[in-house]
Amino acid sequence: MTSTVSLPDAPAHMALEAQRDMAAAEVAAADFLRALGIPLDSEHLRATPGRMARAWAEMLTPRPFDATTFPNDEGYDELVLARDIPFRAVCEHHLLPFVGTACVAYLPGERILGLSKLARIVEHFACRPQTQERLTRQVALWLQEQLHPQAVGVVLRAEHSCMTLRGVQATGSSTITSSLLGSLRSDPRSRQEFLALAGAGA
């Protein structure tokens, strides 16, 4: 028997979408660009504020979906792991993108999650102003709360525009964060196995 679990704060996101004023966002984008000394009278830039507003709205709006779960009839008791899941988010400190890949794993209990939903959960939490640390933790806690597995592991590796395009301009640098729950945190051998599979070292 399949089951669906609800996503966190879905009503809040629907309310935010209902309150979204794209016309005002376009005006604000135009004001922002002009304030930085960028003229908008050329054919190339005339429609840029509208495109800019739509692009930001897309980056900050998660797509709706149902997280489908199934009974673990076979009693599967090894890691379920999806790696190299691409994601992009917006740093809440500078509103610049950070882009990377996620590895998400869990040790099933009574239910298992549809595999594609591991990527959709990452996308869901990434579509908002974020920090990488919080994003990592939110994905792990959602799996823990909804599936009640024996263990959860999440590793994110990302390149932050706020580090590579401004400030220190550390081109090529990446940031790795992890969140381990259950036996992946308490058992050194399980933790080592997960980190090796995740490509994060021992």
Rosetta blueprint (number, residue, H / E / L):
1 M L
2 T L
3 S E
4 T E
5 V E
6 S L
7 L L
8 P L
9 D L
10 A H
11 P H
12 A H
13 H H
14 M H
15 A H
16 L H
17 E H
18 A H
19 Q H
20 R L
21 D L
22 M H
23 A H
24 A H
25 A H
26 E H
27 V H
28 A H
29 A H
30 A H
31 D H
32 F H
33 L H
34 R H
35 A H
36 L L
37 G L
38 I L
39 P L
40 L L
41 D L
42 S L
43 E L
44 H L
45 L L
46 R L
47 A L
48 T H
49 P H
50 G H
51 R H
52 M H
53 A H
54 R H
55 A H
56 W H
57 A H
58 E H
59 M H
60 L L
61 T L
62 P L
63 R L
64 P L
65 F L
66 D L
67 A E
68 T E
69 T E
70 F E
71 P E
72 N L
73 D L
74 E L
75 G L
76 Y L
77 D L
78 E L
79 L L
80 V E
81 L E
82 A E
83 R E
84 D E
85 I E
86 P E
87 F E
88 R E
89 A E
90 V E
91 C E
92 E L
93 H L
94 H L
95 L L
96 L L
97 P E
98 F E
99 V E
100 G E
101 T E
102 A E
103 C E
104 V E
105 A E
106 Y E
107 L E
108 P L
109 G L
110 E L
111 R E
112 I E
113 L E
114 G L
115 L L
116 S H
117 K H
118 L H
119 A H
120 R H
121 I H
122 V H
123 E H
124 H H
125 F H
126 A H
127 C L
128 R L
129 P E
130 Q E
131 T L
132 Q H
133 E H
134 R H
135 L H
136 T H
137 R H
138 Q H
139 V H
140 A H
141 L H
142 W H
143 L H
144 Q H
145 E H
146 Q H
147 L H
148 H L
149 P L
150 Q L
151 A E
152 V E
153 G E
154 V E
155 V E
156 L E
157 R E
158 A E
159 E E
160 H E
161 S H
162 C H
163 M H
164 T H
165 L L
166 R L
167 G L
168 V L
169 Q L
170 A L
171 T L
172 G L
173 S L
174 S L
175 T E
176 I E
177 T E
178 S E
179 S E
180 L E
181 L E
182 G E
183 S H
184 L H
185 R H
186 S H
187 D L
188 P H
189 R H
190 S H
191 R H
192 Q H
193 E H
194 F H
195 L H
196 A H
197 L H
198 A H
199 G L
200 A L
201 G L
202 A L
